[in-house]
Amino acid sequence: MAKLALVYGMRLFPADELAEVKSAPVALQGGRTGQITMHLIEGSKEEIEKQLHDSIEAFFELYPEI
């Protein structure tokens, strides 16, 4: 299997200050581009941690070959 790269970012904002969350552009080798869908999780610290953990597990279930 090829070496993989997981691209991610995190930042906390007050929930009532968010107006919009857009996808993020990624520059790839050879002049190609890609997009990363951004996800929003709201709640208490504990709720966010649980939802993030569940989301990561579900993400890797999409790729059983790795």
Residue frames relative to the residue before (quaternion, step in Angstrom):
aa qw qx qy qz dx dy dz
M 1.0000 0.0000 0.0000 0.0000 0.00 0.00 0.00
A 0.5217 -0.6436 0.4730 0.2997 3.54 -1.07 0.80
K 0.5591 -0.5622 0.4830 0.3715 3.55 -1.25 0.49
L 0.2405 -0.7926 0.5514 0.0996 3.59 -0.86 1.00
A 0.1721 -0.7460 0.6297 0.1317 3.57 -1.32 0.31
L 0.1841 -0.7600 0.6159 0.0956 3.58 -0.74 1.07
V 0.1419 -0.7912 0.5928 0.0494 3.58 -0.65 1.13
Y 0.1893 0.7818 -0.5749 0.1501 3.57 -0.75 1.01
G 0.0570 -0.7727 0.6295 0.0584 3.53 -1.32 0.24
M 0.0841 -0.7965 0.5975 0.0396 3.56 -1.12 0.59
R 0.1278 0.7549 -0.6388 0.0760 3.51 -1.18 0.67
L 0.3051 -0.7429 0.5664 0.1849 3.59 -1.03 0.76
F 0.0324 -0.7582 0.6512 -0.0024 3.53 -1.08 0.90
P 0.5452 -0.5369 0.4851 0.4234 3.61 -1.17 0.29
A 0.5332 -0.6791 0.4020 0.3047 3.60 -0.72 1.09
D 0.6978 0.4865 -0.2861 0.4411 3.59 0.96 -0.78
E 0.6265 0.5360 -0.3427 0.4503 3.61 1.28 -0.07
L 0.5645 0.6090 -0.3923 0.3957 3.62 1.21 -0.28
A 0.1764 -0.7829 0.5903 0.0868 3.54 -0.93 0.94
E 0.7976 -0.0922 0.1184 0.5843 3.59 1.01 -0.84
V 0.1370 -0.7459 0.6454 0.0911 3.54 -1.21 0.66
K 0.1165 -0.8126 0.5705 0.0249 3.58 -0.68 1.13
S 0.6049 -0.5225 0.4375 0.4119 3.55 -1.30 0.19
A 0.3610 -0.7290 0.5445 0.2042 3.56 -1.24 0.50
P 0.3940 -0.7202 0.5144 0.2479 3.60 -0.89 0.88
V 0.1301 -0.7652 0.6267 0.0689 3.56 -1.22 0.64
A 0.2742 -0.7397 0.5914 0.1669 3.59 -0.94 0.90
L 0.1583 -0.7918 0.5878 0.0496 3.57 -0.82 1.08
Q 0.6744 -0.4717 0.3691 0.4318 3.55 -1.28 0.25
G 0.8012 0.3104 -0.2230 0.4604 3.56 -1.21 0.52
G 0.6278 -0.5746 0.3321 0.4067 3.59 1.19 0.42
R 0.4835 0.6578 -0.4452 0.3678 3.59 1.25 0.11
T 0.2144 -0.7620 0.5968 0.1312 3.54 -1.27 0.41
G 0.1108 -0.7676 0.6266 0.0764 3.52 -1.31 0.33
Q 0.3121 -0.7243 0.5788 0.2074 3.54 -1.33 0.10
I 0.1891 -0.7415 0.6320 0.1228 3.54 -1.16 0.68
T 0.3620 -0.7195 0.5529 0.2136 3.54 -0.79 1.04
M 0.2771 -0.7510 0.5787 0.1559 3.56 -0.82 1.01
H 0.1987 -0.7813 0.5843 0.0928 3.56 -1.05 0.80
L 0.2419 -0.7621 0.5887 0.1189 3.53 -1.15 0.71
I 0.0234 -0.7637 0.6450 -0.0107 3.56 -0.90 1.00
E 0.0786 -0.7993 0.5955 0.0184 3.56 -0.76 1.04
G 0.4523 0.6721 -0.5162 0.2778 3.56 -1.17 0.54
S 0.7024 -0.3905 0.3468 0.4837 3.52 -1.30 -0.38
K 0.7086 -0.4233 0.3291 0.4587 3.57 -1.27 0.16
E 0.6834 0.4928 -0.2842 0.4576 3.57 0.87 -0.94
E 0.6507 0.5101 -0.3128 0.4675 3.60 0.99 -0.82
I 0.6507 0.5091 -0.3117 0.4693 3.57 0.98 -0.86
E 0.6509 0.5172 -0.3206 0.4538 3.59 0.90 -0.88
K 0.6692 0.4926 -0.3026 0.4668 3.61 0.91 -0.88
Q 0.6772 0.4852 -0.3014 0.4638 3.58 0.85 -0.93
L 0.6388 0.5198 -0.3283 0.4626 3.60 1.00 -0.77
H 0.6443 0.5132 -0.3132 0.4726 3.59 0.94 -0.88
D 0.6657 0.4969 -0.2989 0.4697 3.60 0.89 -0.92
S 0.6496 0.5245 -0.3081 0.4560 3.57 1.02 -0.82
I 0.6435 0.5114 -0.3191 0.4718 3.60 0.99 -0.81
E 0.6444 0.5102 -0.3236 0.4687 3.59 0.93 -0.84
A 0.6683 0.4955 -0.3008 0.4663 3.59 0.91 -0.90
F 0.6066 0.5616 -0.3525 0.4386 3.60 1.01 -0.76
F 0.7235 0.4342 -0.2574 0.4709 3.59 0.79 -0.97
E 0.5657 0.5707 -0.3926 0.4475 3.61 1.17 -0.34
L 0.5836 0.5746 -0.3669 0.4412 3.61 1.21 -0.41
Y 0.7542 0.3096 -0.1516 0.5589 3.58 1.25 -0.49
P 0.0383 -0.8522 0.5214 0.0211 3.63 0.52 1.11
E 0.6017 0.5949 -0.3579 0.3949 3.59 1.20 -0.40
I 0.6770 0.4621 -0.3161 0.4777 3.64 1.19 -0.19
